[in-house]
Amino acid sequence: MPVSSIGEGGRESAHTGSELHDASGSASVAHGCHCLEFDSWWNEGKTRRFVYIRYNIAEGAFQMAIDEDSNLYHVPVAYGAKTGEAVTVWDLHVGAELDILGRITTLQRCSQTTAQWNKYWADRLVTIRERLVEELRKYETRKTEPWLTFQKASVHSGSVDLRLLMGQVAGLGAQLAEYRPRLAAQLSLPKEMYDIEVMPKQSSKELEEVKP
């Protein structure tokens, strides 16, 4: 039973074998990470229920295990608690609020590999964002909108909001395109990020094509 939960005082009371990943390099993690894993909880009356959530990147679906429950739940879609929209791989990070099986829960902790995945893509996006800001200073005197450079400070591993960073890069790139369209195209979102996000749709399409 692949249940992982966090005990009182922040200690992990149980682990899955897949959570004990080796500390491989960030680049290999980015291309070799197959699942994002998180611990969370919610309250049922006065009882706190701990939950382990795994997101399969290729399938775009969740698996969820709840303490004191022998079932492993397969959840095809979860929603952003604030947006109500279906979440994908780039929406998942420590601190994200999800509506999953009708329960609102915040992702509290993540596995080591998930944290490395989050850091790898965050570092790439921040580098692009900073270059865009630097280039825009050469052409624009007006102050950049605060949200385009906002980054929430957090000490928790795996807590960078990648979706926000993607929006910042896209927004800054659109501004730079008014002056340097070719450079803006070079400083766009990494193509791999799009490819990774559409993997579930591609997998579904391939399955449909092989059906008799």
C-alpha positions as CSV (number, residue, x, y, z in Angstrom):
1,M,0.0,0.0,0.0
2,P,1.8,3.1,-1.2
3,V,0.8,5.5,1.6
4,S,3.0,8.4,2.6
5,S,1.9,10.8,5.3
6,I,3.4,13.4,7.7
7,G,3.1,12.7,11.3
8,E,2.7,15.1,14.2
9,G,5.5,17.7,14.5
10,G,6.2,17.5,10.7
11,R,7.8,14.0,10.9
12,E,7.1,11.5,8.1
13,S,5.2,8.7,9.7
14,A,5.4,6.4,6.6
15,H,7.1,6.5,3.2
16,T,6.8,5.0,-0.2
17,G,9.7,3.3,-1.8
18,S,9.5,5.7,-4.7
19,E,9.9,8.7,-2.3
20,L,13.4,7.6,-1.4
21,H,14.9,8.8,-4.7
22,D,18.7,9.1,-5.3
23,A,20.0,12.6,-5.5
24,S,20.7,12.7,-9.2
25,G,21.6,15.9,-11.1
26,S,18.9,18.5,-11.8
27,A,19.2,18.1,-15.6
28,S,18.7,14.3,-15.5
29,V,15.8,14.8,-13.0
30,A,14.1,17.2,-15.5
31,H,14.1,14.5,-18.2
32,G,13.8,11.4,-16.0
33,C,11.2,12.4,-13.4
34,H,8.0,10.5,-14.1
35,C,5.8,11.4,-11.1
36,L,5.5,14.3,-8.8
37,E,4.8,13.3,-5.2
38,F,3.3,15.3,-2.4
39,D,2.1,14.9,1.2
40,S,-1.0,16.8,2.4
41,W,-3.9,16.6,4.8
42,W,-7.3,17.8,5.5
43,N,-9.6,17.9,8.5
44,E,-12.7,15.8,9.0
45,G,-14.3,17.3,12.1
46,K,-11.6,17.1,14.7
47,T,-9.7,14.4,12.9
48,R,-6.8,15.3,10.6
49,R,-6.5,12.9,7.7
50,F,-3.1,12.6,6.0
51,V,-2.9,12.0,2.3
52,Y,-0.3,11.0,-0.2
53,I,-0.7,12.4,-3.7
54,R,1.1,11.3,-6.8
55,Y,0.8,12.9,-10.2
56,N,1.8,10.9,-13.3
57,I,3.4,13.4,-15.7
58,A,2.9,11.2,-18.8
59,E,-0.7,10.3,-18.0
60,G,-1.8,13.6,-16.5
61,A,-3.7,11.8,-13.7
62,F,-3.4,11.5,-10.0
63,Q,-3.2,8.6,-7.5
64,M,-4.2,9.3,-3.9
65,A,-3.9,7.3,-0.7
66,I,-5.4,8.3,2.6
67,D,-4.3,7.1,6.0
68,E,-6.4,4.4,7.6
69,D,-8.0,3.7,4.2
70,S,-6.8,0.6,2.3
71,N,-8.0,2.0,-1.1
72,L,-5.7,3.6,-3.7
73,Y,-7.8,6.2,-5.5
74,H,-7.2,6.9,-9.2
75,V,-8.2,10.6,-9.9
76,P,-8.2,11.6,-13.5
77,V,-8.4,15.3,-12.8
78,A,-8.0,17.8,-9.9
79,Y,-8.8,21.5,-10.0
80,G,-7.2,24.7,-8.7
81,A,-9.0,25.6,-5.5
82,K,-9.1,29.3,-6.5
83,T,-9.4,29.1,-10.3
84,G,-11.7,26.0,-10.6
85,E,-9.6,25.0,-13.7
86,A,-8.1,21.6,-14.2
87,V,-4.5,21.6,-13.1
88,T,-1.5,20.2,-15.0
89,V,2.1,19.5,-14.3
90,W,3.2,23.1,-14.1
91,D,0.5,24.0,-11.5
92,L,1.8,21.6,-8.9
93,H,4.1,22.8,-6.2
94,V,4.3,22.9,-2.4
95,G,1.8,25.5,-1.3
96,A,-0.6,24.9,-4.2
97,E,-4.3,24.6,-3.2
98,L,-6.2,21.8,-5.0
99,D,-9.8,20.6,-5.1
100,I,-9.3,16.9,-5.4
101,L,-12.2,14.5,-5.0
102,G,-14.2,17.4,-3.6
103,R,-11.7,18.1,-0.9
104,I,-9.8,21.4,-0.7
105,T,-6.2,20.6,0.3
106,T,-2.8,22.4,0.2
107,L,0.2,20.5,-0.9
108,Q,2.4,20.6,2.1
109,R,5.6,18.7,1.3
110,C,7.2,16.9,-1.6
111,S,9.6,14.2,-2.4
112,Q,13.3,14.9,-3.1
113,T,12.9,14.3,-6.9
114,T,9.9,16.5,-7.0
115,A,11.8,19.3,-5.3
116,Q,14.7,18.9,-7.8
117,W,12.3,19.0,-10.7
118,N,10.7,22.2,-9.4
119,K,14.1,23.8,-8.8
120,Y,15.5,22.8,-12.2
121,W,12.6,24.5,-14.1
122,A,12.5,27.5,-11.7
123,D,16.2,28.2,-12.3
124,R,15.7,28.0,-16.1
125,L,12.7,30.3,-16.1
126,V,14.2,32.8,-13.6
127,T,17.3,33.1,-15.8
128,I,15.1,33.9,-18.9
129,R,13.0,36.3,-16.9
130,E,16.0,38.2,-15.6
131,R,17.5,38.5,-19.2
132,L,14.1,39.8,-20.4
133,V,14.0,42.4,-17.7
134,E,17.6,43.4,-18.5
135,E,16.8,43.8,-22.2
136,L,13.6,45.7,-21.6
137,R,15.5,48.4,-19.6
138,K,17.3,49.4,-22.8
139,Y,14.0,50.3,-24.5
140,E,11.4,51.1,-21.8
141,T,11.6,53.8,-19.2
142,R,8.3,53.0,-17.6
143,K,8.3,50.7,-14.6
144,T,7.6,47.0,-15.2
145,E,4.3,45.8,-13.7
146,P,5.0,44.3,-10.3
147,W,3.5,40.9,-11.0
148,L,5.9,40.4,-13.9
149,T,8.9,40.1,-11.5
150,F,7.1,39.0,-8.3
151,Q,8.5,35.9,-6.6
152,K,7.1,34.7,-3.3
153,A,9.9,34.0,-0.8
154,S,9.7,30.5,0.7
155,V,12.0,28.2,2.6
156,H,10.2,25.1,1.5
157,S,11.6,22.8,-1.1
158,G,9.5,22.5,-4.3
159,S,7.5,25.6,-3.6
160,V,8.2,27.7,-6.7
161,D,5.1,28.6,-8.6
162,L,6.2,27.6,-12.1
163,R,2.9,28.6,-13.7
164,L,3.4,32.2,-12.4
165,L,7.0,32.2,-13.8
166,M,5.8,31.0,-17.2
167,G,3.3,33.8,-17.3
168,Q,6.0,36.3,-16.4
169,V,8.3,35.1,-19.1
170,A,5.4,35.2,-21.7
171,G,4.4,38.7,-20.5
172,L,7.9,40.2,-20.6
173,G,8.6,38.5,-23.9
174,A,5.5,40.1,-25.5
175,Q,6.8,43.5,-24.4
176,L,10.3,42.9,-25.7
177,A,8.8,41.6,-29.0
178,E,7.7,45.2,-29.7
179,Y,11.4,46.2,-30.0
180,R,13.4,43.0,-30.6
181,P,11.1,40.3,-32.0
182,R,13.9,37.9,-32.8
183,L,15.5,38.2,-29.4
184,A,12.2,37.8,-27.8
185,A,11.6,34.6,-29.7
186,Q,15.0,33.3,-28.4
187,L,14.0,34.2,-24.9
188,S,10.6,32.4,-25.0
189,L,9.5,29.5,-22.8
190,P,11.5,26.3,-23.3
191,K,9.8,24.1,-25.9
192,E,10.2,21.1,-23.6
193,M,7.8,22.7,-21.1
194,Y,5.0,22.7,-23.8
195,D,5.9,19.2,-24.8
196,I,5.7,17.9,-21.3
197,E,2.4,19.6,-20.6
198,V,0.8,18.0,-23.7
199,M,2.2,14.5,-23.0
200,P,-1.1,13.2,-21.6
201,K,-3.1,14.3,-24.6
202,Q,-0.5,12.7,-26.9
203,S,-0.6,9.5,-24.9
204,S,-4.4,9.4,-25.2
205,K,-4.3,10.1,-28.9
206,E,-1.8,7.2,-29.4
207,L,-3.9,4.8,-27.4
208,E,-6.9,5.7,-29.5
209,E,-5.0,5.1,-32.7
210,V,-3.9,1.6,-31.7
211,K,-7.4,0.5,-30.7
212,P,-8.8,-2.0,-33.2
